[in-house]
């Protein structure tokens, strides 16, 4: 698997990352182990997690695996802080105290002395300079190698990155992640231009449209799918409307003509889009991961990319910028 630099930093990651949102809940230790081993053997190294995933269980599984199945130095571990689930409520707390407490708990669960990328999970009510000061503290302590932000809009990314660049000695923002797929292209308006202008890496989450672009929902909601699960149905339902269905049908037509699966086509479109460093995929088991490993060396024809652009909202204006660069 090829690697890419995370923006203008010296960090290199595999061209897609293994997301762990389901680990500890829908993905047990055995399936997680099988996926991580196959991912690393194929040349993958980026593993994305968060303190909130599985209420900490995702990090606990990774911690066990890096002491039994893969070498810690073979992975780029990215985790997040400042977001939690408390009594079924989503709570954002980006205060210095909460962030550093999250980090230390993450390090304990991961059984490591540092994380490679530490990200603010969301924009919070605490003053931004306070949240960023927590990043500086963690980097200076050697507990964090690179810093990032997650789920920030364009101006928020720009404000965070500019604040860190304003004075020598502050830890630069190296990366950002937001949702981006053929079903969610809003990031092209402000987020990706900001990321490209600031020289950041970009990790799109849910590049398969929350699983809808696999085409499994074209004839209903399959048993065992995310949309059929009480804890995930709210996440998928917005993409079960008529427009996402029409887009999914177009992706399936393209896939049939290229001898690929719809999921592979959706993945390749995001992976090779302007500004993208590494999409974050969230398979629940090895059978779901394998098609992406199989497509690691594939590319979509320019005509197919243009057609998918047209079907999903029109030409991507950033393609011309990328070619000029």
N, C-alpha and C positions, 0 to 999 in steps of 0.2 A: 504494500500500500504506500502511495506517495505521501510526502509530508508537505506542510505549508507553514510559513512563518506567521506568527500571530501579529498581524499588523507590522509596525516598524520595530517591534521588539526582537530580541534574539531567540525567543522561544519558538520551537518547532513542534507542531502537532500533526497527527494523522489527518487525512482529508475528510474524515468524519469521526464524530465522537460517540461513545456509548453512553446513553442516558440511563439513569437508574431510578426514575420516578416510581416505578412499580416494584422495586426491590424491597423485600420484606413484607409485601402485601400480596400482590398478584404474581410475583416472581420469588420463588423460594431459593434457598442457598444452593441447591443442586443445579437449578437452571441458571442461576447467576454464575456459578463456577464454570459451567459448560460454555456460556457465552463469553466470559472474560478470557478463558483459555483460547478459544477460537479467534477472538478479536486480536489478541496479542500475537498469536502465531501468524496471523495474516498481516502483521505490521501495524496494527492499531495501537495507539497509546493514550488517547484522550478519553478520560472517564469523568463524566459530569454528574455531580450529586448535589445534595443540599442538606443542611441540618434538619429541614422539615420533612424530607422524604421518608415515608414510613415511620414518622416520629423518631428518626434517628437510626432505624434499622438498616436503611440502605448503606449508611456509613459503616455500621457495625459489620455488615457482610463484606464490604470492601476491605475493612481492617483485617478480617480473618483471611481473606483471599491473598493479600499481599504478604502474608506470613506462611502461606501453605501452597499456593498455586502459581503465583507470578512474583517476579522481583519488584520491589517498590520502585527501583530506579528505571524500570521499563514503562512506568506509567506517568502521565501528566494528570494529576488529580485536581479537578476543579470543584470547589464546593461553594456554598452560599450561606449568608447569615442575614439576620434581621427579619425573618418571617417564620411564623410558627402557627400550628393549629392548637388552639386551646378551647376545650369543651366544644369542639366542632366549629368554632369561630376562627376565621383567619385574622391573625394579629400581626401587624407590621410594627417593629420597634427597632429603629436604626440609631438609637442612642449609643454613645461610646461604650457604656457599661454593658448593654445588651449584646452588641456586636462582639466585643472581646470575650464575653461569657460564651456566646455561641461558638466562637472559634476554638476556645479551649476545650469545650465539650466535643467539637468535631475532631480535634486532634486526638483526644482520648479514644473516641469511638473508632477512628481510622487507625489507631495504633501507630502513629507516625509523628515525627517531630516538626513536620512542615507540610503545607499544601502548596501546590504549584501555582494555582490561580484561586484567589479568594475574591468573591463577588458580593456586592450589596444586592440582596435578592429582590428588592423593590425600593421605590422612592418612598421615604417615610416622613414623619412630621418633625423629627429632630433636625436641627440646623445641618445643612449639608457639610459645612466645614467641620462639624463635630464628627459626623460619620466618616469623613475622609481622614480625619486625624487618627481615628481608630485603625485605618488601613496603614497609615504611616507608622504607628506604634508596632503593629504586627510585622511589617516588613523590616523595620529596624531591629526587631527582636529575633529575626531569622525564622519566624514561624510561617511567613508567607513569602513566596518568590515574586509573584506578579499579581496585580490587582485588576478587578473588572467590575462592571455593573450589569444588572439584569433587569429587564422590563422597564427601562427608562425610555422616555420619548426623546425626540431629537434634541430639544433645547436642554433637557436635563443631562443628557450625555455630554453635550458641549460644555455645559457649566461645570460638571465634575472634572472633565479632562482639562479644561482651561485653568481651573483653580489649582490643580495639581502641578500644572506646568508653570504657574506664576512665580514660584520661588524655588531656588535650588534646594535639593535635599528631600523634597516631597516625592512619594512613590507615584510614578506616572500611572494613569489608567491605560491598561494594555488591551482591553477587550470589552465587548458588549454583547449581550444576547437578548433577542426578542423573537416573538413568533414570526415565521416567514415561510410561506408555501404558495403553491398555485391557488390556494383558497384564501390566502391572507397576504396580499401584496402591499398593504398600506405602508410597510417599512420603506418602500422605495421613495416615498414622498419626502421624508425628512430624516428618518433614522439612518438609513444606509448612506445617504450623502454626508451626514455628519460623521459617521464612522470612517468613511473613506477620506474625508477632508482632514480628520484628526490623526489619521494613520493608525487606527485601531484594528484589532482583529474582530471578526464577526462570527458568532456562533448562533445560527438560527435554530430555534427549538420548534418541535412539531412540524418538520418539513413534509410529512406525509399527511398534512391536514387533519391532525388528531386521529389518524387511522382511516379517515373516510376515503382518501385517495388510493387505498388498496382495492377499492371497488367492492368490498364485501357488503356494503350497505345498499347496493343498487336494487336488490330484491327484498329488502326488509332488514330487520335487526337480528343478526345471527346470535344464537345462544352462546354465551361465553365471551362475546365481544365486549369492548369497553362501553358501548352504548347500552348494553343490557345489564351492566353492573350499576348498582345504586350509587356507589361512590364515584363513578366516572360518567354516568349518563349526562349530567349537566354540562360536562366538558365537551361532549360530542354533539349534543342536540343542535347547537347553532349551525352545524355544517350538514344537517340532514334535510335542508330545505331544497327548493327546486333549482336554484342557481348552482349550488355546490354539486347537485346531482348531474346537471348538464355538463359541468366542467369535468367531473369524474368520468362521464361517458366519453368525453373527448380524449381524456388521458388514456382510457382503455383502448380506444381506436388506435391511438399512436403506439401503444404498447403492443397490440396485436400485429401491427405492421413492422415492428422492429424486433419481434421475437423476444420481448421483454415483458415483465409484469407491470401493471399500473404503478405499483409501489416503486419499482426500480426507475421508471420514467420520472415520477414525481421527485424522487431523491436526486437523480442526476440533474434535473432542471435546477434545483436549489443549489446543489454542490458547486455547479459551474456558473452560477449567476454572479454578476459583478459585486465585488466587495466581500464575498463569502469566504471565510476561512475554513470552517468545518461545521456541517449540519450536525445536530445532536439527535440521534435516533434512539427510540425507546422500545425496542423489541422486548417481549416478555419471556421469550425462550429462544433456543438456538435455531429452531426451524424458522422463526421470524427474522432472525439476524442473518442467516446464511445468504438469502438473495442479495443483500446489500454488499456482503463480502464478495459474492460472485460478480457483482457489477462494478467492482472497484476500478477496473481498467476501461470500462465502457464510457462512451460519450454519446450525446444526442446530436443528430445532424442539425445544422443551422436552420434548415427549413422547418424541422419539427419544433425547435425552440421558438422560432418566429410564430408558428401557428399556435403554439400553446400560449405565448404572450398575447396574441390577438384574442383568443377565446377567453382569457382570464382577466382582461382589463385593458389590453392594448400594449403597444411596444414599450419595452423597458428603456427609458431615456438614459439610464446609466450604462447601457451596453456601449454606446458611442464613446463615453468618457473612458471606460476601461480600455477600449481599443486605442484611443489616443495616447493613453499612458504607456 
